[in-house]
Amino acid sequence: MKITIQTAPGSSGYLDMFPERRMSYFGNSYILSLTVTAGIGGLLFGYDTGVISGALLYIKDDFEVVKYSSFLQETIVSMAIVGAIIGAASGAGAIVMAAAPDPYVLISGRLLVGLGVGVASVTAPVYIAEASPSEVRGGLVSTNVLMITGGQFLSYLVNSAFTQVPGTWRWMLGVSGVPAVIQFVLMLFMPESPRWLFMKNRKAEAIEVLTRIYDISRLEDEIDHLSEAEEEEKLRKGTVGYLDVFKSKEMRLAFLAGAGLQAFQQFTGINTVMYYSPTIVQMAGFHSNQLALFLSLIVAAMNAAGTVVGIYFIDHCGRKKLALSSLCGVIISLIILSVSFFKQSGSSADGGLYGWLAVLGLALYIAFFAPGMGPVPWTVNSEIYPQQYRGICGGMSATVNWISNLIVAQTFLSIAETAGTGMTFLILAGIAVLAVIFVIVFVPETQGLTFSEVEQIWKERAWGNNSGWGSSSDSNNLEGLLEQGSRS
């Protein structure tokens, strides 16, 4: 049976008919404040992942065993990622790191910090997406990525500020406790997302939040849209488990797209650059800690600036085009980095031409990566899953991101020592080529679509125009509901 779907209120077609109801990025200070508050977790994420790159230079000076062990250096960097994979919240990590008497206590502190960061990486994008108007959802979710890159830039500033202070790396790591306390206080005043409240039959609270997001001319339409979504949810299973994701063809396709994007975001090398950029600069021949931090600060600033560009383009050019253009630039940049290290290895000059070429390659890499492959995976994952699957699939895809991140962080220095830095970057370029193919084949364009319209994409990809959500009975019930909607 062919399914006819009525254009949903809030959809791109609906807003084309009523362009005056479109909201701009800065159109509502309330939703922007919710986005920034939720994004403080991203700031903490960015700070804790970025600060270690500079702190590591001084940790090696204090602990000789770290200086001569690539494995310990990789473990100090990656232990926060292990904590993020586990994903339980904790606020004690900054204190433990700052007071660490040896590398092993420091590693424990990094684990604690990662526990809190892991939860934020899952919940913040989903919360922002569910509270956002569809036409600015990409930009608002990308604001969380801006907070991450801003946190990384802030970490480099802090690193530079404490280079001449006794206990250098302890101050660098200890500062991360400040944003955690700020977010804890602010979150006491944040509401749940209106979509979640509506689905939990707390409609009065949901409407109260919606009235602060939408004006009266659009409020009724948004409430009707949530009511329709609620009716569809009632025809499906009330609760889902991890195995249910893989029993449904639609969800397998959606999860493949979402988790694949998260994996490629990491395996194309972004956190190789962000965790190890001062070390990479020193590998290129610039041996001064201060110069390495300064050059890395420029790279971090470009990362934050590039994310601002991405916030604009993600709702104007679309997710897929932005990811593809970003990946093409990443491939070129990684090849430049690879060539610079291949050539530099045969030169005895301190830095020199090929050293500066490596710095240029780092800068270009960030300039291309930040607007596209930085925000796109998180944005896509916040909008491609149905309500009942959004929490589980969001968490699973974030876990894929963190596991991929861990693999990269834990192996980069060892692979560079074994295969050479030039070959390592060439391998990353090859992975970026695979990422281009993956995005073309598996990732749909979701720009400006409502959650219901995105669900329909997966139905059509899985079953053509005759779809269901996992079983024939579910299919018949859903088709009946949609037919009623098309006749109304």
C-alpha positions, -999 to 999 in steps of 0.1 A, spaced: 0 0 0 13 34 -9 16 58 21 6 94 17 20 117 44 5 151 51 30 178 53 37 182 90 35 215 108 70 228 113 84 210 83 103 227 56 73 227 33 51 242 60 76 269 66 79 276 29 42 284 29 46 306 60 81 321 58 73 347 84 72 319 110 108 309 103 131 315 133 166 328 129 196 315 150 194 346 173 156 348 170 149 336 205 172 343 235 155 316 256 163 287 233 198 301 228 203 302 266 192 266 269 216 257 242 246 274 258 238 260 292 236 224 278 267 231 258 288 239 289 293 202 291 309 205 256 331 233 269 343 210 296 348 182 271 368 205 249 389 218 277 397 184 292 406 169 258 426 200 247 445 208 279 463 175 281 482 183 248 501 212 264 502 197 299 518 166 285 549 186 276 555 195 313 543 162 327 572 146 307 596 170 324 583 161 359 580 123 354 610 108 337 591 75 333 565 93 311 592 110 290 606 77 277 573 58 273 550 65 244 525 41 260 523 61 292 519 93 272 491 78 252 474 64 283 474 98 301 458 113 270 433 85 264 422 76 299 396 105 299 382 88 268 379 55 286 359 73 313 337 89 287 329 55 272 317 43 306 297 75 308 289 80 345 291 115 358 317 126 384 331 160 394 362 150 413 385 144 384 400 180 383 411 179 419 427 144 416 446 155 385 459 187 400 472 169 432 485 138 414 519 127 430 527 103 401 515 94 366 492 66 378 471 89 401 470 114 372 456 86 349 429 79 376 420 116 376 417 116 338 393 86 341 371 105 366 369 136 343 360 114 314 331 99 332 313 133 334 323 143 299 308 111 285 273 118 298 275 154 284 285 142 250 253 120 248 227 142 264 235 177 252 230 172 214 198 153 220 184 179 244 193 208 221 178 190 191 145 182 208 141 218 220 150 235 187 129 247 158 137 225 127 149 254 106 177 263 131 183 228 147 216 222 129 230 256 140 219 252 176 232 216 179 265 228 163 267 254 191 275 224 213 304 216 190 314 253 192 316 250 229 338 219 225 362 237 201 360 269 223 369 248 253 399 234 234 410 270 225 405 280 261 427 251 272 455 263 250 452 298 264 454 285 299 483 263 289 501 294 276 493 314 307 507 288 331 539 280 312 561 301 337 541 292 369 554 267 394 534 235 392 526 243 355 506 213 344 488 210 378 472 244 373 464 236 337 445 205 347 429 218 379 411 248 361 387 223 345 367 221 377 354 257 372 330 250 342 317 218 359 306 238 389 290 265 367 270 240 347 258 222 378 243 254 392 227 264 359 212 230 352 191 233 384 170 259 365 168 241 331 135 224 320 133 191 303 129 192 265 93 200 255 92 169 232 103 146 261 77 162 285 50 158 259 58 121 254 58 116 291 22 130 293 34 162 311 17 183 285 12 214 307 49 216 314 57 210 277 34 238 266 49 262 291 83 256 276 70 258 240 54 292 248 89 306 255 103 292 222 75 299 197 52 329 192 15 325 193 11 321 155 32 290 155 26 275 189 -6 257 181 10 241 150 39 228 171 16 214 197 -4 196 169 28 183 155 38 168 189 3 153 193 7 135 160 41 122 170 27 110 203 -1 91 185 25 73 163 46 64 194 16 48 210 14 23 181 49 12 187 66 -6 215 67 15 247 103 6 256 131 -6 234 164 -23 241 197 -24 224 189 -55 204 157 -38 190 179 -14 171 192 -42 150 159 -60 146 144 -32 125 158 -26 90 150 11 93 169 14 125 199 -6 112 202 19 83 198 49 106 223 36 131 248 27 104 247 62 91 249 78 125 276 56 141 296 55 108 298 93 108 310 93 144 337 67 137 349 85 106 350 118 125 377 102 148 395 80 123 402 109 100 424 122 127 408 152 144 419 143 179 453 132 167 457 169 159 440 183 190 456 159 216 490 159 200 494 191 181 522 205 203 539 171 200 534 171 162 549 206 161 579 193 180 581 163 157 583 188 128 615 203 143 602 231 166 616 219 200 607 248 223 577 240 245 566 277 244 568 278 206 550 245 202 521 258 225 519 291 206 516 274 172 491 250 186 471 279 200 467 292 165 455 258 154 429 257 182 417 292 174 411 282 138 392 252 151 368 274 171 365 299 142 358 271 117 330 258 139 313 293 138 314 290 100 299 256 102 270 269 124 260 292 95 265 267 67 249 236 82 214 251 80 221 268 47 241 243 26 229 211 43 247 184 63 257 161 35 273 188 12 291 203 42 305 169 53 317 161 17 334 194 11 350 192 46 364 157 39 379 167 5 398 195 22 409 171 50 423 147 24 444 174 8 456 186 42 466 152 54 486 146 22 504 179 28 512 168 64 524 134 51 547 150 25 561 174 50 572 146 74 585 124 46 607 153 34 615 166 69 628 132 80 657 136 55 666 171 66 687 180 97 673 215 99 655 226 130 621 232 117 630 247 84 608 247 52 592 213 58 586 221 95 566 251 85 549 230 58 537 207 85 523 236 105 505 248 74 491 213 69 478 213 105 462 247 100 446 237 67 434 205 83 415 224 110 402 250 86 385 222 65 375 198 93 360 223 118 331 236 97 320 202 84 331 170 100 332 187 134 295 195 138 279 173 111 282 139 129 267 152 162 239 171 144 229 142 122 229 118 152 206 142 171 179 141 144 179 108 125 164 86 152 127 83 163 118 95 198 118 60 214 152 52 199 168 86 203 183 80 237 196 45 230 210 52 196 224 86 206 243 68 234 254 40 212 267 63 184 284 85 210 301 53 224 313 45 189 328 80 187 346 76 220 359 41 212 372 54 179 387 84 197 403 60 222 419 39 195 433 69 178 446 86 210 461 53 223 479 43 191 490 75 173 524 79 189 532 42 187 522 40 150 542 71 143 572 56 159 568 23 140 556 34 106 568 70 106 548 102 110 545 107 73 530 73 67 506 77 97 491 108 81 489 91 47 469 63 64 445 89 78 442 104 43 432 70 30 405 66 57 392 101 47 387 88 12 366 59 25 347 85 46 337 104 14 324 72 -1 305 64 31 288 98 32 277 96 -4 262 61 -1 247 60 34 240 95 48 208 113 38 203 150 38 182 161 68 184 199 65 152 216 76 132 183 81 111 175 111 118 143 130 87 127 113 101 135 79 135 121 87 118 88 99 101 86 65 135 87 48 145 55 66 111 38 58 115 46 21 152 34 21 143 2 38 110 -7 22 103 17 -6 68 32 -2 56 2 19 71 4 53 69 -7 89 89 -5 121 101 -40 126 70 -62 123 40 -67 99 15 -58 127 34 -26 135 35 -18 97 -3 -22 93 -10 -1 124 13 26 112 -1 26 77 -36 30 91 -25 60 112 -8 76 83 -38 71 60 -60 88 86 -36 116 87 -36 120 49 -74 121 49 -77 147 77 
